[in-house]
């Protein structure tokens, strides 16, 4: 059956037996070192990508044209109409 405990598990608590713990002990240190390296590489890639994507400002050199008061009032009216339509 699928849920039958193996001989390396306690039949009452489903915990690992002392024999299994002793068998896994020599590999614990190397597994933790591998986990640290893998997590470090992953964190390094994510942080590098995040910094690279957020430092770029493509439109910093594009000048914003001046707008006169008449155009500004017209844009405000259009914005208010659009906002009222959505509500």
C-alpha positions in Angstrom: 0.0 0.0 0.0 1.1 3.6 -0.6 1.1 4.8 3.0 2.9 1.7 4.5 5.9 2.9 6.5 9.3 1.7 5.4 11.6 -0.1 7.7 13.4 3.2 8.2 10.4 4.8 9.8 8.9 4.3 13.2 5.6 2.6 12.6 3.8 4.6 15.3 5.1 8.1 14.7 6.2 7.9 11.0 9.5 9.6 12.1 12.9 8.5 10.8 14.7 5.8 12.8 18.1 6.4 14.4 19.6 4.2 11.7 18.3 6.4 8.9 19.5 9.5 10.8 23.0 8.0 11.1 23.0 7.1 7.4 22.0 10.6 6.3 24.4 12.4 8.7 27.6 12.4 6.5 25.7 14.1 3.7 24.0 16.8 5.7 27.0 19.2 5.6 27.5 18.9 1.8 23.8 19.3 1.2 23.7 22.5 3.2 26.8 23.9 1.4 25.1 23.0 -2.0 21.9 24.7 -0.8 23.7 27.8 0.2 25.5 28.0 -3.1 22.3 27.5 -5.1 20.4 30.0 -3.0 23.3 32.5 -3.4 23.5 32.2 -7.1 19.7 32.5 -7.4 19.7 35.6 -5.2 22.6 37.1 -7.1 20.8 36.7 -10.4 17.6 38.2 -9.1 19.4 41.2 -7.5 21.5 41.9 -10.6 18.4 41.7 -12.8 16.4 44.0 -10.5 19.2 46.6 -10.4 19.8 46.5 -14.1 16.2 46.9 -15.0 15.6 49.8 -12.5 18.6 51.9 -13.3 17.7 52.4 -17.0 15.7 55.6 -17.7 15.0 55.5 -21.5 13.1 58.8 -21.5 15.3 61.0 -19.4 16.7 62.9 -22.4 13.3 63.5 -24.0 12.2 67.1 -23.3 8.6 67.7 -22.1 7.1 70.4 -24.4 5.5 73.4 -22.6 1.7 73.5 -22.6 -0.4 76.6 -22.5 -3.2 77.2 -20.0 -6.0 76.7 -22.6 -4.8 73.2 -23.5 -4.3 72.4 -19.8 -7.9 73.3 -19.0 -9.2 71.3 -22.0 -7.2 68.2 -20.8 -8.5 68.6 -17.3 -12.1 68.7 -18.6 -11.6 65.6 -20.6 -10.0 63.8 -17.6 -12.9 64.7 -15.4 -15.5 63.6 -18.0 -13.6 60.3 -18.4 -13.4 59.8 -14.6 -17.1 60.5 -14.2 -18.0 58.0 -17.0 -16.1 55.2 -15.2 -17.9 55.7 -11.9 
